[in-house]
Amino acid sequence: MRFEKWQALGNDYLILEEQQLSPHQVRRLCDPHFGPGADGVLVLTRPDEPGFVARLTIFNPDGSEAELSGNGAREAILYLRRAGWTDAPTFSIQTVAGEIRPTILDERTCRVDMGRARLGETGEVEGYAFQQVFIGNPQCAIHVADRGELEALDLGEIGPPIERHPRFPDRTNVSFFTELAPGRIRARIFERGVGETLSSGTGATGAAVAHVVRGGDSPVTVHLDGGELTVDVDESLHVDLTGWAVHIYRGELSEEFVNDLETT
């Protein structure tokens, strides 16, 4: 079983072709002690509809399937181009969240048409005012007064009860953000099924949309622990996400590991 490992702003994924994986197998692959280790797994298969280059299935490290990942999508997009699935500068990919349409800008950068964000409810959860945003997956965006307060937050403590709060029956991703300057925000992300992460493309997008809804400028440069992403939000809340992703290495799982993976 061959795979490649990619990362985008410190968010690393294993990429496999034409595989069917159980939740247990995903957890084993993502475990850094008992497998290659990663923040998730991307499986690319041939599309089942015309007009698409591939179908992308995204798994969280806990084995659950994610609707969409901005970082994972960019890794898969640049992998497809590098691996020869397409030489087109713009193409379409199927996901469970619907079509995504990237444009390759260079060998390590692409812009992804994420579609139109949808606003959900506003309110208060665990003492924080929030704006719910749907951008392929559910986001709970929480504005924080200043950077000092944001950096002091213990996301490992406050993230889980928000992620699993009863008002979010499918659980939610959580982004905490504050404005640094016009068109520039700092965000920290607690990802559903993962925990605090160095970066999240959809988390950055949720924060950027909430920032624009509050009256902030677009495009928005989102400063994350792993680096920066650019999110362009228009008046209809249509979103383009621009960022980089790089190949780390390719490998092949041992026959012993694959046999164990397939029988457990």
N, C-alpha and C positions, 0 to 999 in steps of 0.2 A: 504494500500500500504506500504509494508515493504522496508526498505533500510538500507544500511550501509554507514558510512562515514569513509573514509580513507585519509591519507595524505602521501606525499613523498616530503621531503625537504620543507615543508610548502605549497606545492601545493595540495589543498584538493579537493576531488571529492565525490559526492554521487554515490553509486552503486545500481542499480535496476536490477531486473531480469524480462524478458519477458514483457516489457512495450513498448508502442508506444507513443511518446511524440511530441507535437507540439512545435515550437519555443517559443510561449508564455508560455507554461507549463514549459519549461526548464528555462526560465528567472525567473519565479515565484519560482521555486525550489531553484535556485541559489541566490535569493535575501535574504540577512541576516535579513531583517526586516519583510518581508512578507512570508518567507519560511525558510527551514532549513539553507540555505546559503552554498555556495561552489564556487570553481573556475570553476566547470563544472560538467557534469553528464555522467556517464558511464552506458550504458545499455547492459546487457549480454543476449543473446538469444541462442537457440539451433542452431548449424551450419546447413547450407543448402547444404553442400558437405561432403563427407566422408573424414576421416583423420584429422578432426578438433575437438577440444574440445568444442569450443563456437565461436559465432560471437560477436565482440565488436563494438559498436557504441559509438562515443565520441562526446559530445556536449560542445561547449563553453558557457560561461555564458550569451552571447548575443543571444543565441538560435541557432546560426549557427552550422553546423556539421563540426568537425575537421577530417582531414584525419588520423592523428596519434598524439599521445601524449606519450612521453617516460615515464613520471611520471605516467600518467593515466594508461598506459599499465601495468606497474609494479604493480600498485594497483589492477587492474583487475586480473592479473596473480596470485598474492598471495591470492586474494579473492577466485578465482576458486579452488585453492588447499585447502584452509581453509574450504570452503563450501562443499567440497566433489565432485566437478565436475570431478576431476581426482586425482589419486595418483601417476601419472607418474612424474619422475623428469624433463623430457623434453617432450614438446607437442607443438601443433600448434593452433593458433587462427586466425580466419578470421577478417580482417578489410577492410575498403574501400580502404586503401592504399595497400592491399595485405596481404600475410601471414606474421605473426611474429612468431618466434619460441623461446620461453624462456627455460632457464634451472634454476630450483630452486636450490639455493645454501644453504639456511637455511630458517628458518620460516619467516624472514623479508628481505631477500636479494635474488635477482635473476639477471641473466645475460640474456639480450635479443638480439637475432640476429636480427638486424634492416635491414639487407639486404645491398645492395651496394648503397652508396651515388652517386649522379650524380651532376656534376658541371654544373652550368648554366653560365650566362654571368658575366663578370667583368665590372666595370665602376665606375661612380661617381653618387651619389644620394644625394641631399640636402647638397652638399659640402663634402661628405664622400666617400672615395674609398671603394668599396665593392666586395665581392665574393659571388655569388649566389650558394646555395647548395640545392639540393632536397634530402630529406631523409624521404619519406612518406608525408611530407608537405614542402612548400617552406620556405627557410631560406635566409636571407640577413645578411651575416657575415661581420662585420666591425672591422678591426684591429685598435687599439688605441695605441699610442706611449708608454704610461706608466700608472701605476696604479693611480697616482694622477689625470691625465687627465680623466681616466675612471670613477673614483669615483665622479668627479666634473660634469659629464654630467647630464643634466636634461632630463631624458628619457620621462617624461610626456609632455615635450615641443617638443622634436625632433623626438620622436617615431611615432606619428600619421601621419605626412606628408610623412615619409618613408614607413610606412605600406600601405598607400593608394596612393602611387605615381603611375602615369600612366604607368610606365614601368613594374609594377607588377599588371596585370589586375585582378588577383584573391586575391589581397592583399598579404602581406608577414609578416612573423615573422622576428624580427630583433634582432641580438645578437651583442653586442659590447664586444671585448675581448682584453686582453693584456697578454704577457708572464710574468710569475713570476719567473720561473726557467725552466731548461730543463724538458720537460714532464709535465709541470704544468702551467695552465693559470687561469686567473680570468675573469669571464664573467658576464655581466648584460643583462637581456633579456626583450625585449618588445614584448609581444605575441599578435598575430593577434586575434582580438575579445575580448581581455582581458585587455591589457595595461602592464605596468611593473609588473613583477611577481617575487616571491622569487626564483623560479627555473623553468626550463623547460628542460625535457630530450632531446627533439628534438632540442631545442635551443642550449643546451650544445653540442649536437652532431654536429650541423652546425658550431659552433665556433671551435670545435676540428678538424673537417675535414679541415676547412680553415687554421687553424694553421699548420696542417701537410702538406698541399699543399704549404704553405710558407716555408717549410723546417724544421718544428718542429718535435720533437720526439713523438713517439707513444709507449705505450698507454699514453693517456693524462688524467691527473687529472684536472677536471674542478671545480674551486671554485666558487660557486654561493652564493647568499645571504642566501639561505636556507640550505646550506651544500655542500657536494662534491659528484660528480659522476665520474666514470671512463669510458673513451671512448677509445676503441681499434680500430684503423684504420689501415688496412693493405695496401699493395701496390696497390691493385685493388680498394681501397676505400670501401671495405667491413667493416661494422661497428658492433661491439658488445658493448652494453651499460650495465654497471653494477651499481646497486644502491639498496637502501632499500625503503620499504614502510611499513606503519603500520596501523592497524585498530584502529579507535578512538572509535566509538560506533555504535550500531544498534538501529534502531527506527522504529516506525510505524506512518505514517501520520494519523491524525484524520479523521473520516468520513466526518466531516464538511469541512475540508480542501480539501479532495479528491473530494467531490461533487462540490466545488467551482472551483477546478482545471479542472474538466471535463466539466464544463458548460461555461467556459470563454475562 
